[in-house]
Structures are given as C-alpha cells and as structure tokens.
Amino acid sequence: MPQVAPCTVSAHRISDMIETERDIMLLGGGHSHVEVIRRLGQLGLGSRITLVSPGKHAPYSGMLPGYIAGIYGFEDFHIDLQALCARFGVTFQETVASHIDPDRRVVRLADGSDLSYRQLSIDIGSTPSLPSGITGGISVKPIASFTDRLSCLDRLIGDGNLLKLVVVGQGVAGVEVAFALRQRFAGRGVQITLVGRSTEPLRERSFLARRLVLRQMKRAGIAHQGSFDVVGFANGELVSRDGRRLGADEVIWTTSSGSQGFLRDSGLLLDAGGFIRVGASLRSLSHPDVFAAGDVASLVDPRPKAGVFAVRQGPILAENILRSLRGQPLLAYRPQRSWLVLISLPENQAIADKWGLAVSGRWVARWKDRIDRRFMQRYASGDQSAR
Ligand SMILES: Cc1cc2nc3c(=O)[nH]c(=O)nc-3n(C[C@H](O)[C@H](O)[C@H](O)COP(=O)(O)OP(=O)(O)OC[C@H]3O[C@@H](n4cnc5c(N)ncnc54)[C@H](O)[C@@H]3O)c2cc1C
C-alpha cells in the first residue's frame, strides 16, 4: 500500500483543547486509527484517548500474502497495538463494541459495560460476505484470526486430508491468496483453483495486469473457472448458479466485504450495504461527533474497500478529530482517482498496476517489500520519526 499522504497536523497546545478527561474514543485498531494514535500521541494527547480493539495486534493486509507464502513471520505483519498505545499514553481496552448509541454518546462493550465519549471514531473494517446460506469454508477475514485458520489448513494438508483447495473471489486478495497458497503447499500434491463471478480475475484492474496474472497462474499450475457464481458448498463440492460443480476439499473465501451487523441498530446513517455514510471530512452525515474511516466508511465519492484508502485517511482523520473538538472547520479528504496496486506473485515477484499500465518482476516485489516494511516501522516501538 502506498505511503501515508503528507499532512501537517497543526501544533495544538493541550491548553487549547476543550478539557474533559478521556473524551476521544477510537473503535478498532484499523489502518487509519494507528495513524491517529501516532499523530495525536506525538502532540501529547494520548492520555485523552481510549482505543477499543478485540486484539492486541492489528494485521497489515498488504503483507498477509507474504505471511501465507512463508516470507514473513507473524510479527512482521502485525502492529503491536498495546505497545503503540503504551508509547503514547493511550488507554487500551481489549474488547469489542457490541452497540453504539450515538444520541447518548455511549458505546456498549462485550461485557455489557458502557463507555461514554465526546468524540467517537470508528475504524472497524469489514467482514466477509459469503453467498447466502453458506457457512462452511475458511474466510480470509477477519485477518486477525486467519493465522489460526491457516494453521488448521496446514494440519489437514499435512495429514493428507485435503488435496483440492478452491479460492473464491477474483479480486486482488483472491489472486494473491491463491499464489501464496501455491507457494506454501508447493510439492504437496495440492490442487488450487481460483473461481469467481466475473469471466476473469482482476476485472477492476488494467488489461495488462490481467494478462500478467493469467500468465503467472498458468505457470504456477493454478486452475481457473470464471463466471462461477457460487450458490452452494456441501459434500466436497462447490456449485455455481448455472449448475456447474467443482470438487473442493476446502474453500478459502476472499469475497467482497460486508459491514458489521451491530451498526444497523445504532441509528447512524448507513448506506445500503450497512456502511457508515460520511461526508468529505470523514464525519458521519447523521451524527457530527462520530467519524468513520477505512472499509467501514461509505464515502460521498466511493472507492473500493482497500487498505490504501484507510491509510490515506489516517492523517486527515487525526486532524479532523482535533478540529472538531476545537470547533474549527474540518479538512476534506479527497480520495485518489488512480492508485497504485502491487500484487504479490510467486518466486519473489510482484505486479505494479496504475494508470492502465502494469509491469512485473523481482524489483517490483523488492519495492513492495520496502513500502510495506516502512509502513510497519512507523508503528514499531522505538520509531521516533515525525511522519
Ligand atoms: C488477503 C488480502 C490482501 C489485501 N491486500 C491489500 C493490498 O495489498 N492493498 C490494499 O489497499 N488493500 C488490501 N486488502 C484490503 C484491506 O485488507 C482492507 O481494505 C483494509 O484492511 C481496511 O482497513 P481498515 O482500517 O478499514 O480495517 P482493518 O484493517 O480490517 O481493521 C479493523 C480493526 O477493527 C477491529 N474491530 C472489528 N470489529 C470491532 C468491534 N466491534 N469493536 C472494536 N474493534 C473491532 C478489528 O479487529 C481490526 O483490527 C487486502 C485484503 C485481503 C483480505
């Protein structure tokens, strides 16, 4: 994912702020919130912030394929949220939110307790969206617990129980996961097939990127079935809407994102998919003391659900939380029209795709690795850089 957009957080003095003790609540340790913690923390405002997160570690999806392929370890692609919070004096609460009452400015936590806030920001990502009626298979999301599910897959393949793996979803995530599984299970007799609704993978990317991916899939021995709209998975078979059947010992779902169910009862203005509608400033269109960023935010000028946008929203979100508390005009977040997509391939190669042009090679993989590691370094303990 590209680097954080330059954005200067004004040098607020704590005395400038409206004083209440812990008035900034961050729900979810997603890609935008880690930057909010870092930026507000650097301004000495950490003691006013509470982060609610179900886990101490936040995964960075850009490096997940490298983890599956065995290139990175767990710590390489996880931000230690608890340590990040400790560094800046932020209160870390390891739990989930189960309800939001934005009229009373209260968030209910899993244990039934309520936390009140003055300013709430929501960056809780998205959930897998499986075809209706299907519960089986392994979902890549939530990524935080995918590492456990991957270990189960390792055991089943180790026992010789699984030979046919089918990856469902032909976006960047599906393609990368298929290549990474190929690399992980190389030489173990595992067949990998990529399927999805569109005729070919990466429908939303350039023609050149699609060609490069199809060529690499052929070389890696990954089978492909396009126009395969999954309607059933039972008894070792996937069934498509047009009646085709495909043998599948296990299915990996990388299908498009859904929203978290509890938002529907919150009273926040949502879009048809259940995502929080925000204005250009990332502020809720219904409740001015609520912000949302990343996958959970539904922008006026919509973009795909991708980490690149969550990362770019971080600095604007940090600034706007401050401005909102001070009653100042907010900044506008303007999503890029074109964005760089880096797609990991086997054998330490990657594709770079932007402006309808695509190139591939080992140098692209090295470039991606540098960008990803630099992102992670920003949130590692000991990093003192200002941006
Ligand atoms: C395999 C794969 C590869 C991908 N590769 C790329 C890529 O290369 N480039 C790219 O741009 N995008 C990529 N994506 C998409 C990317 O993962 C998401 O768009 C991105 O993670 C969204 O960031 P976020 O900040 O919205 O949420 P997340 O990063 O998902 O973070 C949300 C956080 O909120 C927490 N949370 C969830 N529910 C609650 C709750 N109720 N209360 C409190 N906390 C909660 C979660 O534990 C999580 O830590 C990839 C996705 C996958 C699956």
The ligand as an SDF file (V2000), in Angstrom:
LIG
                    3D

 53 58  0  0  0  0  0  0  0  0999 V2000
   -5.6260  -11.1140    1.5440 C   0  0  0  0  0  0  0  0  0  0  0  0
   -5.8970   -9.6520    1.4670 C   0  0  0  0  0  0  0  0  0  0  0  0
   -4.9570   -8.8310    0.8810 C   0  0  0  0  0  0  0  0  0  0  0  0
   -5.1970   -7.4700    0.7800 C   0  0  0  0  0  0  0  0  0  0  0  0
   -4.2260   -6.7020    0.2120 N   0  0  0  0  0  0  0  0  0  0  0  0
   -4.4530   -5.3930    0.0830 C   0  0  0  0  0  0  0  0  0  0  0  0
   -3.4720   -4.5810   -0.5450 C   0  0  0  0  0  0  0  0  0  0  0  0
   -2.4090   -5.0490   -0.9710 O   0  0  0  0  0  0  0  0  0  0  0  0
   -3.7350   -3.2590   -0.6900 N   0  0  0  0  0  0  0  0  0  0  0  0
   -4.8930   -2.6990   -0.2200 C   0  0  0  0  0  0  0  0  0  0  0  0
   -5.0700   -1.4940   -0.3630 O   0  0  0  0  0  0  0  0  0  0  0  0
   -5.8550   -3.4500    0.3890 N   0  0  0  0  0  0  0  0  0  0  0  0
   -5.6670   -4.7700    0.5490 C   0  0  0  0  0  0  0  0  0  0  0  0
   -6.6280   -5.5420    1.1490 N   0  0  0  0  0  0  0  0  0  0  0  0
   -7.8400   -4.8960    1.6970 C   0  0  0  0  0  0  0  0  0  0  0  0
   -7.5520   -4.4060    3.1240 C   0  0  0  0  0  0  0  0  0  0  0  0
   -7.3360   -5.5200    3.9490 O   0  0  0  0  0  0  0  0  0  0  0  0
   -8.6820   -3.6440    3.7750 C   0  0  0  0  0  0  0  0  0  0  0  0
   -9.2550   -2.7410    2.8830 O   0  0  0  0  0  0  0  0  0  0  0  0
   -8.1190   -2.8800    4.9970 C   0  0  0  0  0  0  0  0  0  0  0  0
   -7.6570   -3.7770    5.9640 O   0  0  0  0  0  0  0  0  0  0  0  0
   -9.1580   -1.9900    5.6100 C   0  0  0  0  0  0  0  0  0  0  0  0
   -8.5800   -1.3150    6.6730 O   0  0  0  0  0  0  0  0  0  0  0  0
   -9.4880   -0.7980    7.8500 P   0  0  0  0  0  0  0  0  0  0  0  0
   -8.6690    0.1610    8.6240 O   0  0  0  0  0  0  0  0  0  0  0  0
  -10.7910   -0.3460    7.3320 O   0  0  0  0  0  0  0  0  0  0  0  0
   -9.8390   -2.0800    8.7320 O   0  0  0  0  0  0  0  0  0  0  0  0
   -8.9530   -3.2560    9.3040 P   0  0  0  0  0  0  0  0  0  0  0  0
   -7.5400   -3.1390    8.9150 O   0  0  0  0  0  0  0  0  0  0  0  0
   -9.6940   -4.5080    8.9480 O   0  0  0  0  0  0  0  0  0  0  0  0
   -9.0190   -3.0300   10.8760 O   0  0  0  0  0  0  0  0  0  0  0  0
  -10.2270   -3.0670   11.5970 C   0  0  0  0  0  0  0  0  0  0  0  0
   -9.9160   -3.3640   13.0410 C   0  0  0  0  0  0  0  0  0  0  0  0
  -11.1120   -3.2240   13.8140 O   0  0  0  0  0  0  0  0  0  0  0  0
  -11.2060   -4.2760   14.7490 C   0  0  0  0  0  0  0  0  0  0  0  0
  -12.6280   -4.4910   15.0560 N   0  0  0  0  0  0  0  0  0  0  0  0
  -13.5090   -5.2120   14.3270 C   0  0  0  0  0  0  0  0  0  0  0  0
  -14.7150   -5.2070   14.9310 N   0  0  0  0  0  0  0  0  0  0  0  0
  -14.6000   -4.4620   16.0400 C   0  0  0  0  0  0  0  0  0  0  0  0
  -15.5090   -4.0730   17.0720 C   0  0  0  0  0  0  0  0  0  0  0  0
  -16.7930   -4.4520   17.0630 N   0  0  0  0  0  0  0  0  0  0  0  0
  -15.0480   -3.2980   18.0810 N   0  0  0  0  0  0  0  0  0  0  0  0
  -13.7600   -2.9010   18.1090 C   0  0  0  0  0  0  0  0  0  0  0  0
  -12.8570   -3.2410   17.1450 N   0  0  0  0  0  0  0  0  0  0  0  0
  -13.2770   -4.0000   16.1290 C   0  0  0  0  0  0  0  0  0  0  0  0
  -10.5440   -5.4550   14.0400 C   0  0  0  0  0  0  0  0  0  0  0  0
  -10.0630   -6.3810   14.9640 O   0  0  0  0  0  0  0  0  0  0  0  0
   -9.4310   -4.7790   13.2580 C   0  0  0  0  0  0  0  0  0  0  0  0
   -8.2240   -4.7620   13.9750 O   0  0  0  0  0  0  0  0  0  0  0  0
   -6.4090   -6.9060    1.2740 C   0  0  0  0  0  0  0  0  0  0  0  0
   -7.3630   -7.7400    1.8820 C   0  0  0  0  0  0  0  0  0  0  0  0
   -7.1130   -9.0870    1.9830 C   0  0  0  0  0  0  0  0  0  0  0  0
   -8.1720   -9.9680    2.6130 C   0  0  0  0  0  0  0  0  0  0  0  0
  1  2  1  0
  2  3  1  0
  2 52  2  0
  3  4  2  0
  4  5  1  0
  4 50  1  0
  5  6  2  0
  6  7  1  0
  6 13  1  0
  7  8  2  0
  7  9  1  0
  9 10  1  0
 10 11  2  0
 10 12  1  0
 12 13  2  0
 13 14  1  0
 14 15  1  0
 14 50  1  0
 15 16  1  0
 16 17  1  0
 16 18  1  0
 18 19  1  0
 18 20  1  0
 20 21  1  0
 20 22  1  0
 22 23  1  0
 23 24  1  0
 24 25  2  0
 24 26  1  0
 24 27  1  0
 27 28  1  0
 28 29  2  0
 28 30  1  0
 28 31  1  0
 31 32  1  0
 32 33  1  0
 33 34  1  0
 33 48  1  0
 34 35  1  0
 35 36  1  0
 35 46  1  0
 36 37  1  0
 36 45  1  0
 37 38  2  0
 38 39  1  0
 39 40  1  0
 39 45  2  0
 40 41  1  0
 40 42  2  0
 42 43  1  0
 43 44  2  0
 44 45  1  0
 46 47  1  0
 46 48  1  0
 48 49  1  0
 50 51  2  0
 51 52  1  0
 52 53  1  0
M  END
$$$$
